[in-house]
Amino acid sequence: MTNLDRRSFLASTAAASIPWLTTLPSCRGQSSSAAGGPVAIASANGRLAIARTLMRLNLGHDPADAVVAGVSLVEDDPEDMTVGYGGLPNEDGVVQLDACVMYGPSHRAGAVASLENIKNPSRVALEVLRRTDHVLLVGDGALRFAKALGFQEQNLLTDQARECWLQWKCNLNDADDWLDDHQHLDRDATQARRPSPALPLSHGTIHCAALDADGDLAACTTTSGLSFKMPGRVGDSPIVGAGLYVDNDVGAAGATGRGEAVMQSCGAFRIVQAMADGVDPTAACLKALRWIADHTRRRMLLNDRGEPNFNVTFYALRKDGAYGSAAMLQGSRFAVHDGAEARLLHCAYLYERALPEDDGKN
């Protein structure tokens, strides 16, 4: 029996042989049927990215080049405050970027983390994959590598992102030396304080995966990370098996949302392994989310019903062109382009609760 025949057999018997499939909530957004490539999927902020990705695939470009070209559009966009140029900074006001690219045919990956002053970490990650025997470069080492290849340094902190950071900084503590609006106007301490405008706190990211006409896969995840994070904090995006994973014989998967939860679950790897066992893409995403929910035990991360109070969204693309996505909380969408047009679809979900206001673009 060939690998493809084995997967087809497993897919046809999965519901009967895998007990947890009968206990999951309704998918509320089914996986697509197999249609072959080219196909590209992404997080909701990747609609333009997948349009460019599919255009490159149709021109015969390598899928790794295609996904990086796609996400670079988002990295270049100062209005998207979760990725690249204009991304929200860490607690010191410094933008630190993470990215990873994984290429199916060679089963190789390249990644960078805590990269400063380079607006396209995805392009640097692709060079790590192609030019080095390493997988992950971080901090100053990643910057030196990028500069050696001719990447130009620039200030990534836009005026809009700086204003958000200053607002966050000024409202941290009434006893520090940073004055918020209430203190600046020297109002009576007993006077009711006007609520500050909501900050665009974010766990946001862009993930993009692509399948070409020859059945080869690649994926990229890139982010500015958790807003106002501790300097040096690295989330799941540049971690192979967490923020993304590709097995060219099976499929690709990636994640956005709370990175710590995804890292501690090996989320993307878990999804690809489930697809290898015959589970359809959406159900595989739901299975990974259920694992996270069952293993989230810190009280600060749970609501009064014992459910996770954060969001994670998973994306999956199978080698035969089937795709799916699922989120912890109701309301997430994902982008897909399978030949007709780039469009947004609703994700399946575990919990019928609206996304928190600070959920960014997940």
Secondary structure by P-SEA (a helix, b strand, c coil): ccaaaaaaaaaaccccccccccccccccbbbbccccccccccccccaaaaaaaaaaaaacccaaaaaaaaaccccccccccccccccccccccbbbbbbbbbbcccccccccccccccccaaaaaaaaacccccccccaaaaaaaaaaacccccccccaaaaaaaaaaaaaccccccccccccccccccccccccccccccccbbbbbbbccccccccccccccccccccccccccccccccccccccccccccccccaaaaaaaaaaaaaaaaaaacccaaaaaaaaaaaaaaaccccccccccccccbbbbbbbbcccccccccccccccccccccccccbbbbbbbccccccccccccc
